[in-house]
Amino acid sequence: MIEQELKDALGKNIKFFRFRRQFSQANLAEKADISVTFLSNIERGNNFPQAGTLCNLAQALNVEVWELFRAKVLLMINFPLLTAFRKTLPSMLILLWKPFISSIRPDFNDRLDEFLSSA
């Protein structure tokens, strides 16, 4: 992954978790001990924080640091993708992933149930 893609993914994921926690930029910036301007630049993919700042952001958002990066993959999960993998992914695997997917994409709950029941 090139540097700008990593910055963009991190920024989008931080913003996603910030919204999920119902924090304003000012709330999160204060909790992570950074300026609102710096947080805004991170969320827009203009800056990449140092390791200590990443840890502070993750702690403030109540997530693990790796989740700030991994969530990008989960946000890209969609039903055409799941349907395409239906023949290769056992329903049990999707069932095990359901709580994880639902935590990132709560709008998928009903559709996941329909998907699993039609397998």
C-alpha positions in Angstrom: 0.0 0.0 0.0 1.5 3.3 -0.9 1.9 6.0 1.7 -1.0 8.2 0.7 -3.4 5.3 0.7 -2.3 4.4 4.2 -2.8 8.0 5.3 -6.3 8.1 3.7 -7.3 4.7 5.2 -6.1 5.7 8.7 -7.9 9.1 8.4 -11.2 7.5 7.3 -11.0 4.9 10.0 -10.3 7.4 12.8 -13.2 9.5 11.6 -15.5 6.4 11.5 -14.6 5.4 15.1 -14.9 9.0 16.2 -18.5 9.1 14.8 -19.2 5.7 16.3 -18.2 7.1 19.7 -20.1 10.3 19.1 -17.0 12.4 19.6 -16.5 15.8 18.0 -13.0 16.5 16.7 -12.5 18.7 19.7 -13.4 15.9 22.1 -11.1 13.4 20.5 -8.3 15.8 20.1 -8.4 16.7 23.8 -8.5 13.0 24.8 -5.6 12.2 22.5 -3.6 15.2 23.6 -3.3 16.7 20.1 -4.7 19.8 18.4 -8.0 19.9 16.5 -6.1 21.1 13.4 -3.7 18.1 13.6 -6.6 15.7 14.0 -8.4 17.2 11.1 -5.3 16.8 9.0 -5.0 13.2 10.0 -8.7 12.5 9.1 -8.2 14.1 5.7 -5.1 12.1 5.0 -2.8 15.1 5.1 -0.7 13.9 8.1 0.4 10.6 9.6 0.8 10.6 13.4 3.7 9.2 15.2 3.4 5.9 17.1 2.6 7.6 20.5 -0.2 9.7 18.9 -1.6 6.6 17.3 -1.7 4.9 20.7 -3.4 7.9 22.2 -6.0 8.0 19.5 -6.7 4.3 19.8 -7.0 4.5 23.5 -9.3 7.5 23.3 -11.5 5.7 20.7 -11.4 2.5 22.9 -9.9 0.4 20.0 -6.7 -1.4 19.4 -4.2 0.4 17.2 -4.4 -2.3 14.5 -8.2 -1.6 14.2 -7.4 1.9 13.0 -5.9 0.2 9.9 -7.9 -3.0 9.6 -11.3 -1.4 9.6 -10.8 -0.3 6.0 -11.1 -3.8 4.9 -14.3 -4.3 6.8 -15.9 -1.1 5.5 -15.4 -2.5 2.0 -17.4 -5.6 2.7 -20.6 -5.6 0.7 -23.2 -8.1 -0.3 -22.1 -8.6 -3.9 -18.7 -9.5 -2.5 -20.2 -11.9 0.0 -22.3 -13.4 -2.8 -19.3 -13.9 -5.0 -17.5 -15.8 -2.2 -20.6 -17.8 -1.2 -19.3 -20.9 -3.0 -15.9 -20.7 -1.3 -16.8 -19.3 2.1 -18.7 -21.7 4.3 -21.7 -20.2 6.0 -20.1 -21.0 9.3 -17.3 -18.7 8.6 -19.6 -15.9 7.7 -21.7 -16.6 10.8 -18.5 -16.3 12.9 -17.6 -13.0 11.3 -21.2 -11.7 11.7 -20.6 -9.9 15.1 -17.3 -8.4 13.8 -18.9 -7.2 10.5 -22.0 -5.9 12.4 -19.8 -3.9 14.8 -18.4 -2.0 11.8 -21.5 -2.1 9.6 -24.6 -2.2 11.8 -26.7 -1.6 8.7 -25.8 -5.1 7.5 -27.6 -7.0 10.4 -30.8 -7.9 8.6 -29.1 -8.5 5.3 -26.6 -10.8 6.9 -29.4 -12.8 8.5 -31.1 -13.1 5.0 -27.8 -14.0 3.4 -27.2 -16.8 6.0 -30.7 -18.2 5.9 -30.6 -18.5 2.1 -27.2 -20.4 2.1 
